């Protein structure tokens, strides 16, 4: 019997780690039900933004004096029409944000789509409430960036 093990066996040779399994170290499985940081960030922003859009829609449907009356505008729509648009988009965004926070992978693409729709709607709503629309547009850009930059392993 030779004092040295066969050359194909890495165990027992000087300089090798006995604790490293063959094929290198294995990555641990991600915890079930947890979301990555970027997806959680997008989920929180979508949930909050959706609730605020619903409130924005309620104020527009009720035709309060919250929004300024604009004169002639290219994309003119009644305030009630804008209210229903914000109500629907807000409810869908809040639902999708909650789904993102629960770690449901199907919610990433609808989240990007709804944030893009909200971005366009807020752009068209600029004459009524410019500062608020710009703020929500920035939130929508962060949501799109967070969901597009995160990989499938982050959900």
N, C-alpha and C positions, 0 to 999 in steps of 0.2 A: 504494500500500500504506500502510495507516494505521500509525502508530507504536504503537498499543495493540492487544493481542489482543482477540478477541471477548469480550463480557461473560460468556458462559456457560462459558468455560474458566477454571477456577480457577488454572491454572498460569501463572506469570509475573506475577500481580498482586502488588502490594506488600502485605505483611502475611500472605501465605499460606505455609504450610509446604510446600515441594516434596517433602519426604520422606513426608508423610502420604498414604496411598492414598485414592482416592475412596471415600466411604462411611465414612470414619473408620478408626482403627487396628483391626487384627484381633487377637483374642486368640490366643496360641500354643496349639497342641494340647497337652493334658495328656500327660505321659510315660506310655507304656504299661507296665502292670505295677506301678505305684506306687499306693499308697492314700493317702487324705487322713489328716490327723492324728487326727480323731475316730474314723474307722473303724479305724485302726491301734491306737489306744488300746483300743477295744472288742475288737478281735481278740486283743490280748495278754491282756487281762483274761479273755476267754472261754477262751482256751487254758490259762492258768494255773488259772483257776477250775474248768475241766473236769477237769484232771489232779488237782487237790485233791479234787474231788467223787468221782472214781474211788477215790482213797485212802480217803476217808471211807466209801465204800460197801464197800470191802474190809474195813475195820476192823469195820463193822457186820455183814457177812456172816460173818466169822470169829468173831463174838460175843465179841470181846475185852472186857476190863474197861475199855475206853476210855470208853464211854458210861455215864452214870448210869442206873440202873434207876428208872423212874418208876412210880408207882402207877396209880391210875385216871386215865385221860386220854381226853378225848372222841374224839380222832382216833387212838386206840391202834391200832398196827400192830406186828407183831413186828419185832424188830431186824433180822432177816434180810430181811423185806419192805422196810424202809427202806433196807437196804444195796443191794438190787437196784435200787430206784428211783434212788438216788444213782449207782450204777454206770452205768446206762443214760443218765441225764441228763448225767452227767459226760463219758461217751464222745461223745455227740452234741454237747455244748458244745465240747469240745476240737476235734472235727473241724470244726465251724462256725467256731471261732476261727481255725484254720489256713486255712480257705477265705477268711475275711475278710482275713487277712494276705497271701494270694496275690492279692487284688484281685478276687475273683469276686463279681460284683454280686448273684447270686442268694442269697448268704448273709446279706444284711442282714435280710430278713423272718424267716427261720428263727432268726436270732440274737436278734431281739427276742422271738420266741415262746418260744425255749428259756430265755432269761433270765427271762422272766415265769413259766414253769413252775418254774424253779429257785427263784425268789423265793417262790412258794407252798409248794413242798416244804420249803424252809428254815424258813418260818414254822410249818409243821406239825411240824417236827422240833425246834422251840425247847425243849421240856422235856428233851430228851436232852442237848443241848450248846448252851446259850443264847448264850454269847459267840461261839462259832464261827458259829452260825447267823446272828447279827446281822451279823457281819463279811461273810459271804457274801451276805447280803441287800443290804448296802450296795454290794458289788461288782456285783451284778445290777442295781441301780438305775443305777449309772454306765454299765453296758453298754447298758441300754435307752435312757438319755438320749443317749449318744454316737451310737447307731445311728439313733435317731429324729430327732435334731437335724441329722445330716449329710444333705446333699442327694445326688442321684444323681451329681453331678459329683465327689464326694469318694471314690467307690469306684474 
